[in-house]
Amino acid sequence: MTSPVPSGIYEQLAQLLQAGGPVVAILLAMSVIALTIILLKLWQFQAVRTGERRTAVEALRLWKSGRIGEALTHTEGSRNPVVQALARAMRGQHRGLLEAKVREEVLRYGGDVLETLRGGFRPLEVIASLAPLLGLFGTVLGMIKAFQQLEAAGNQVNPAILSGGIWEALLTTAVGLAVAIPTVALLNWLERRVDRLAHDMDNLVTQVFTEDLSAELTSEEETHAPARLRPAAVSAGE
């Protein structure tokens, strides 16, 4: 049986909210929104298995080796966008459709998938940009309040009044940075995952329509190659 949360934590949280004012409350609400979006994006990425690349590579290998049926069968059941884009390209080629039409359909599908995966990035960008500014705004308001109290004290200046007002003012900046820093880091990581997915999709799909030119010519290919591509014969006198 789990132990209840100590009441002191709630008291400290209430004191922080009271010291930081509405700015801290807004920042905490923004942190909850950012955390919710990030968890939803992680679940979405896991559902479509964005990191799965092996299935697409194996399907492409089967396709290039002429085992078209096995290649298409290998792509069935996978929810990975790269695999699905590759399957569309292979089906279009297998049906003898024009390459331009096949590429256009694959681009349409890829753009739609990438737009869906990027959904929610804009709110995270807004939160990451506004959180430090809101924290700084709260600090400025707190400093104004602290100096007003200092002015009202007149000649009976108590250093505790100024120091207490300053730490309460700096609290909002700390909360703003605490919200912005992890949001920026996770947003960049998510964007990198989407960029890598887009690169893999473009790279593997393009290989359906092209030939691998990295390997050297075989003896049969050299025989049928144009004369200008054959190595020049070395004369006996040289």
WOURMO-V8152 format. One record per pair of residues at least 24 apart in sequence whose C-alpha atoms are under 10 Angstrom apart, sorted by sequence separation. I is the first residue (numbers start at 1). J is the second residue. D is the distance in Angstrom with one decimal. If there is no record, write none. Layout:
I J D
I J D
This chain:
56 80 8.6
59 83 8.2
85 109 7.0
142 166 7.0
143 167 9.2
145 169 8.8
55 80 8.8
56 81 9.6
57 82 9.7
58 83 10.0
69 94 9.6
84 109 8.9
85 110 6.7
142 167 8.8
143 168 8.6
144 169 9.0
52 78 9.5
56 82 6.6
57 83 8.7
60 86 7.9
68 94 7.9
84 110 9.1
139 165 9.8
140 166 9.8
142 168 6.7
143 169 5.9
52 79 9.6
53 80 8.3
55 82 9.1
56 83 4.9
59 86 8.3
60 87 9.3
63 90 7.9
139 166 8.2
142 169 4.2
143 170 8.5
52 80 6.9
55 83 6.9
56 84 8.6
59 87 8.5
81 109 8.8
82 110 8.3
85 113 9.7
139 167 9.1
141 169 7.2
142 170 7.8
49 78 8.7
50 79 8.8
51 80 8.3
52 81 9.5
53 82 7.7
54 83 9.4
56 85 9.4
57 86 9.6
81 110 7.5
139 168 7.9
140 169 7.0
142 171 9.2
48 78 8.3
49 79 6.9
50 80 6.0
52 82 8.7
53 83 8.1
56 86 7.1
60 90 8.9
138 168 9.3
139 169 4.2
140 170 8.7
142 172 8.8
48 79 5.1
49 80 5.5
50 81 7.3
51 82 9.9
52 83 9.0
56 87 8.7
59 90 9.6
82 113 9.8
138 169 6.5
139 170 5.3
141 172 9.8
47 79 7.8
48 80 5.1
49 81 8.3
50 82 8.2
81 113 7.0
137 169 9.3
138 170 8.0
139 171 7.3
140 172 9.5
47 80 8.7
48 81 7.1
49 82 9.8
81 114 8.8
136 169 8.8
138 171 8.4
139 172 5.9
140 173 9.5
46 80 9.7
48 82 9.9
135 169 9.0
136 170 8.1
138 172 5.5
139 173 6.2
45 80 9.4
135 170 8.2
136 171 9.6
137 172 8.1
138 173 7.1
139 174 9.4
135 171 8.0
136 172 6.9
137 173 8.1
135 172 4.5
136 173 5.2
134 172 7.7
135 173 3.9
136 174 9.0
138 176 9.3
133 172 9.8
134 173 7.7
135 174 7.0
136 175 9.9
137 176 9.8
132 172 8.8
133 173 8.2
135 175 6.6
136 176 7.8
131 172 9.5
132 173 6.5
134 175 9.4
135 176 4.5
136 177 9.4
131 173 8.7
132 174 8.5
134 176 6.6
135 177 7.4
132 175 8.3
133 176 7.5
134 177 9.6
135 178 9.8
131 175 8.2
132 176 4.6
133 177 9.1
135 179 9.7
131 176 4.7
132 177 5.4
135 180 10.0
130 176 8.3
131 177 6.8
132 178 8.7
129 176 9.8
131 178 8.6
132 179 8.0
133 180 9.8
128 176 9.0
131 179 6.4
132 180 6.5
127 176 9.7
128 177 8.9
130 179 9.8
131 180 5.6
132 181 9.1
130 180 8.1
131 181 9.3
128 179 7.3
129 180 7.2
127 179 8.1
128 180 4.5
129 181 10.0
131 183 9.7
127 180 7.0
128 181 7.4
126 180 9.8
128 182 8.6
129 183 9.6
125 180 9.4
128 183 5.8
129 184 8.7
124 180 9.3
127 183 7.7
128 184 5.8
127 184 9.0
128 185 9.5
125 183 8.1
124 183 6.8
125 184 7.5
128 187 8.9
124 184 7.9
124 186 9.3
125 187 7.6
124 187 6.9
125 188 9.8
122 187 9.7
121 187 7.0
50 117 9.8
120 187 9.8
121 188 9.6
48 117 9.8
121 190 8.5
121 191 8.2
44 116 9.7
45 117 7.6
118 190 8.5
44 117 7.8
117 190 9.2
118 191 7.6
117 191 9.2
41 117 7.7
117 193 9.6
118 194 7.4
41 118 8.9
117 194 7.1
118 195 10.0
41 119 8.5
41 120 7.8
115 194 9.6
40 120 9.1
41 121 9.1
114 194 7.0
113 194 9.9
114 195 8.9
37 119 9.5
38 120 8.4
37 120 6.5
38 121 9.0
114 197 8.4
37 121 8.5
114 198 7.3
113 198 9.5
34 120 9.4
37 123 8.4
38 124 8.4
34 121 9.8
37 124 7.7
110 197 9.7
111 198 8.9
110 198 7.7
34 123 7.8
35 124 9.3
33 123 8.8
34 124 6.1
33 124 8.7
34 125 9.6
110 201 7.6
34 126 9.8
110 202 8.7
30 123 9.8
31 124 9.8
34 127 7.2
30 124 9.4
33 127 8.8
34 128 8.8
107 201 9.5
106 201 9.4
107 202 8.8
30 126 9.8
31 127 8.1
106 202 9.4
30 127 6.6
31 128 9.6
30 128 9.4
107 205 9.8
106 205 8.3
27 127 8.9
30 130 9.4
31 131 8.9
30 131 7.9
103 205 8.7
27 130 9.2
28 131 9.7
103 206 8.7
27 131 6.5
26 131 9.1
27 132 9.3
103 209 9.3
24 131 9.9
27 134 7.6
102 209 9.9
23 131 9.7
26 134 8.6
27 135 7.9
26 135 9.9
24 134 8.7
99 209 7.7
23 134 6.7
24 135 7.7
23 135 7.1
23 136 9.7
23 137 8.2
24 138 7.9
20 135 9.5
23 138 5.9
82 197 7.1
86 201 7.4
89 204 9.8
90 205 8.4
93 208 8.1
22 138 8.6
23 139 9.3
81 197 8.0
82 198 8.1
85 201 6.8
86 202 9.2
89 205 6.5
93 209 8.1
21 138 8.2
80 197 9.5
81 198 9.2
82 199 9.4
83 200 9.8
84 201 9.3
85 202 9.0
86 203 9.9
88 205 9.0
89 206 8.8
20 138 7.5
23 141 9.7
82 200 6.7
83 201 8.0
86 204 6.9
87 205 8.7
89 207 9.8
90 208 6.7
20 139 8.8
81 200 9.7
82 201 4.8
85 204 9.0
86 205 5.3
89 208 6.9
90 209 8.9
81 201 7.6
82 202 8.5
85 205 7.0
86 206 8.9
89 209 8.4
20 141 10.0
21 142 9.2
82 203 9.6
83 204 9.1
86 207 9.4
87 208 9.8
20 142 8.2
82 204 7.9
83 205 9.2
86 208 7.9
19 142 9.2
82 205 8.2
51 193 8.0
50 193 7.5
51 194 9.9
57 200 9.8
64 207 8.9
31 175 9.6
35 179 9.6
50 194 8.1
53 197 9.2
56 200 9.2
60 204 7.4
64 208 7.8
19 164 9.8
27 172 8.4
31 176 9.3
34 179 8.5
38 183 8.5
45 190 9.0
51 196 9.0
52 197 9.6
56 201 9.2
59 204 10.0
60 205 8.7
63 208 7.9
19 165 9.0
30 176 9.7
34 180 9.5
50 196 9.1
51 197 7.9
64 210 10.0
20 167 9.7
21 168 9.3
24 171 8.3
25 172 9.7
28 175 8.1
31 178 9.0
32 179 9.4
35 182 9.7
50 197 6.7
53 200 8.2
57 204 7.6
60 207 8.0
61 208 10.0
64 211 8.7
19 167 9.1
20 168 6.2
21 169 9.6
24 172 5.9
27 175 7.1
28 176 8.9
31 179 5.7
34 182 9.6
35 183 8.2
38 186 7.7
42 190 8.4
45 193 8.9
53 201 9.8
56 204 7.7
60 208 7.4
64 212 9.4
19 168 5.6
20 169 7.0
23 172 6.8
24 173 9.1
27 176 6.4
30 179 7.8
31 180 8.5
34 183 6.9
38 187 8.1
41 190 8.2
45 194 9.2
56 205 9.5
18 168 9.4
19 169 8.1
20 170 8.8
21 171 10.0
22 172 9.8
23 173 9.7
24 174 9.7
25 175 9.9
26 176 9.8
27 177 9.8
28 178 10.0
30 180 9.6
20 171 6.3
21 172 8.6
24 175 6.9
27 178 9.4
28 179 7.9
31 182 9.8
35 186 10.0
16 168 8.5
19 171 8.0
20 172 5.9
23 175 9.4
24 176 8.0
27 179 7.2
31 183 8.5
34 186 10.0
38 190 8.8
19 172 9.0
20 173 9.6
23 176 9.1
27 180 9.5
34 187 9.8
17 171 9.9
16 171 8.1
17 172 9.7
20 175 9.1
16 172 9.5
